[in-house]
Amino acid sequence: MNKLVIITFACLCMLGCSTDNPTAKISTFNIELAPSTVNVTVDEPFTITVNANEKMAFMGASLDNFATGGLADLGFGNSYVLHFNFDTLGQKTILVRAQNSRNELSEKKVVVNVTRGNAIKITGMKVLSFYNINQTWDPEYVATDPNRLADVYFGYSKSSLNNYFDSKYSIRKWFVSSVKENQGDLTWNLTTNELYIKPNGILRFGLVDQDAPPLGQDLLNGPPDFRDISFADYLVSKPKTITYSFPEINLQFILSVEWSN
């Protein structure tokens, strides 16, 4: 009899506990995404409008499932326009999250396909001369020691969006090459680096002697420590190689390019 009483009491307790628990509240906060397009070309700007059924307290966008970055508080209201552009090809998944004042989250994604369009592909780089070439850049070595020569690398910058939250552009670092120690052959094969740029884009070029990283010396005798180049003079002839010269600093280099069909 005792066992039966205990079991019956336990069952009654379980029933009582289940009926006493309030039902969990289900969030009704929701966002919807409206992309201006899902098919874009290299460097082409596009937008995603985020619409919510109530005010968004926080919001963010991510290309890596929010492994980096988070949500921002910019007074988004019930609708906000995010800005994007890409310079690499293929499918891009953009994840957007928003949060209301009750800390409820809503998350949606947009998949965008990026194609080349008329973008130029940079396939190679050869530096022919630069300021103080073949001279001493590392004075700790004697004049006959090849280690005195510059350990050369270059970098490209180009115009890109500052962030997702506005449409402002600025010149930003795009690519940094490997280092050619003691000047090396000063030739870089870039065919596998997928470097695409619009024909009307400006490419900013810098050349550096690497010392103890991240230290380096400007090889363009700046300021400025860069030179801007364009493709405007070659849009009709479409040569495979373009030579750029800046005689005032003894700078000359050859850019190898691939034009779209």
C-alpha positions, 0 to 999 in steps of 0.5 A, spaced: 500 500 500 505 504 501 508 503 494 502 505 491 501 511 495 508 514 493 507 513 486 500 516 486 503 522 489 508 522 484 504 522 479 499 528 482 505 532 483 508 531 476 501 533 473 501 539 478 507 542 476 506 541 468 499 545 469 503 551 474 508 552 469 506 558 464 507 557 457 513 560 454 512 566 450 513 566 442 517 572 439 513 575 434 519 580 432 520 579 424 525 582 419 524 581 411 530 582 406 529 586 399 535 586 395 535 591 389 538 585 385 541 578 387 545 578 380 551 583 380 558 584 377 565 585 380 565 592 384 557 593 382 554 597 388 547 594 390 543 594 397 538 590 401 533 593 405 531 590 411 524 591 413 521 589 420 514 589 424 517 593 429 523 598 431 529 595 430 534 596 436 540 593 433 542 590 427 548 587 423 550 584 417 555 578 416 559 574 410 561 569 415 555 567 419 557 572 425 564 569 426 567 576 426 563 582 427 556 583 431 550 588 431 550 595 431 545 601 434 544 606 429 537 608 430 535 603 425 527 604 426 522 599 422 526 599 415 534 600 413 538 600 407 544 596 407 550 597 402 554 592 399 559 590 393 564 585 392 570 584 388 571 576 388 566 571 384 561 566 386 556 566 390 556 570 397 551 569 403 549 575 406 546 574 413 542 579 417 540 579 424 536 584 428 534 585 435 528 589 438 528 592 445 526 586 448 532 582 446 528 578 441 532 576 435 530 575 427 535 573 422 534 572 414 539 571 409 540 573 401 544 569 396 548 573 391 551 571 385 557 575 383 560 575 376 565 578 372 562 583 367 567 587 364 572 587 369 579 587 368 583 581 371 590 583 374 595 577 372 602 579 373 607 585 375 614 586 374 618 592 377 623 595 372 626 600 377 624 604 383 628 610 387 635 608 389 634 601 386 641 597 386 643 601 392 644 600 399 637 600 403 640 596 409 646 600 411 648 594 416 651 591 410 657 592 406 657 595 399 658 588 396 653 584 400 647 583 396 643 583 403 644 591 403 639 591 397 631 592 398 627 586 400 621 588 395 614 588 396 608 592 393 601 593 395 594 595 391 589 599 394 582 601 391 575 604 392 570 600 396 565 601 401 567 603 408 561 599 411 554 596 410 551 602 413 552 607 408 554 608 401 560 612 402 567 609 399 574 610 400 581 608 398 582 601 402 588 596 402 586 591 397 592 586 396 599 585 398 604 581 395 610 576 397 617 579 398 622 579 393 629 578 398 635 582 396 630 585 390 630 578 387 627 578 380 622 583 381 616 579 378 610 576 381 605 572 377 598 574 380 594 569 375 591 565 381 590 571 386 583 573 382 584 580 382 578 584 379 577 591 378 572 595 373 576 598 367 574 605 370 577 604 377 583 607 380 588 603 382 593 605 388 600 602 388 605 602 393 612 599 393 616 598 400 622 595 402 621 590 408 625 591 414 623 587 421 615 586 420 611 590 420 616 596 419 618 598 412 621 603 408 617 607 402 621 605 395 617 611 392 621 617 395 614 620 398 611 623 400 606 621 397 608 613 398 603 611 393 602 612 385 595 612 382 594 609 375 588 608 371 586 604 365 582 609 361 588 610 356 587 602 354 580 601 354 580 601 346 586 597 344 586 593 350 593 591 351 596 585 355 601 588 358 601 596 360 607 600 362 607 605 367 612 610 368 614 616 373 621 618 371 621 623 377 622 618 382 625 613 377 619 608 378 617 604 372 613 597 372 609 593 367 602 590 369 599 584 366 592 584 365 586 580 362 580 583 359 573 581 359 571 578 352 
